[in-house]
Amino acid sequence: MPNFNKITIMGHCGRSPEIRNFPSGGRLAELAVATTERWKSKDGERQERTDWHKVVIKSDALVGIAEKYLEKGSTVLIEGTMTMRKFQAKDGSNRVSPEIVVGNYGGSLVLCDKPKEKSGGSFSQPSLNSDKAAESVPGNDDLDDEIPF
């Protein structure tokens, strides 16, 4: 039976992306994305739980998009693979940290907020699939008022 590793989350950026540049010319972006679950308890009281996810974007095209458009509070839909990064803590103990990796193939990043006005012209929201990062998707303002059916 084949294996499958895919995770999709939609949440809010907890901070602006951290961009790292490498001597080899490569770049990556690290994000902290919060997802919140809300429900009512048996007593009728509202309950809430927030989980934080570390996201690493390795696609150069998507790093550029994240750097240009994401900021603290931005709503994003992320699709990638779940990995467990092993590292050694300051106290010498071995640790494992889960992270979502958006690589060069198969991952995606979708901006879910309404685009902010940019000076000097119109803005169309990019399609942020790592396989097709150069495409653009028209904003809601470009849709016709007529319904085709």
N, C-alpha and C positions, 0 to 999 in steps of 0.2 A: 504494500500500500504506500503511495507517495506521501511525503511530508509537506506541510504547508505552514509558513510562519508569516502572518500578516496581522497588523493591528491598526485600527482606525479610531482616532479620538477627535472630539471637537471641544474646544475650551478657549480659555483666555490666557494670553501671555502674561506672565508674572513680572516680566522686565523686558527691556529691549534686548534683541539678540546680541550675544557675544560673538564677534567675528574673530577667527584666528587665521592668520596668514602664515604659510610655511615657506621656508627657503626654496623649496622645490617649485613654488608657484601655486601650489594647491591652497584651498581655503575650506573652512568649515564654519558652520554657525551652530551655537548651542542656545536652546530655548528652555525655559521652564514654563510648562503649560498646566493650568489648573482646570480640572473637570469637577463639577459640583453635582451631586445627586440630592434631590429634595423630595420629601415624602411627609405624610401625616402619620403619626403614631396611632396606636389603638385608642389612645385617650383624645385624639383629635388635635394634638399639638404638632406644630410644624417642626420637622427635623431636617438637618442638613449635614452632609459630609463632603469635604473637598479633598481630592487626591491630587498630588503634584507629580508630573511626569517630566523626566529629562528627555529632551529631543535633540538629536544630533543630525544636522543636515550636511551631507557630503557632496551633493551635486553642485558644481560651480554656478550653474545657472540659477538654482534655487537659493543658494547663499546670497547671490546678488539681489534677488527679489526680497528675501527676508531682510537684508540690510537696508534696502530702500524703503520698504513699505510697512514692516512690522515695528511695533512699539509696545510699551507696557499697556495692557488692556485690550489689545487687538484680539479679535475673535478669529480662530483658525481651525481648519479641518485638516488633520494630518493623517497620512497613510504611510506606513513603513513596516519595518520588521522589529520584533522585540529581541534584544540581545542582553546578555549579562556581562558587564565589563568587570574584569578582575583587577584589583589594585591593592597596593600595600598602604595602610594607614600610617599616620605619623608615629603611632605607638608601636609599629612593626607588625601588627596583625594583618592577616589577609582578609580583604573585604570583597564583596560582590555588590554591584550597583546595576539595577535594571535601567535600560535606556531604549528609546525608540529611535531607530536609525532610518533616515530617508536617504537612500543611496542614489547612485547614478541611474539605476534602472528600477522601475516598478514602484517607486514611492511617489507621493504627491503632497503638495501644500496648496491649500485653497484659502484665499483671503475671504472672510465672510462678512466683514464690515462694509458699509457703504463707503466708496472711495472718497477721500478728502479732496477738496478743491486744490488744484495745483495752479500756481500763477502761470499765465501765458498759454492757456489752451485747455482742450478737453482731455479727459483721462479715461482710458479703457482698462478694465481690470484684466491682468494677465491670467492665462490658464497656467497653472503651476504644476504640471505633471513633469516629472524629471525626464520622461521620454520625449516630451514635446514642449519644452520650456519656452520656446520662442513664439508660440501662438498667442493670440489675444482673443478675449471673449468680450463682446459688446456689453456695456452696462445696461441697466434697465431703461435708461433714457432713449436707447436706440431702438426699442421695440415698437412695432406698429400698433396703433390703436385698434385696428381691425382684427377680429378673431377669424382664422382661416376656415372654421368649420361651422 
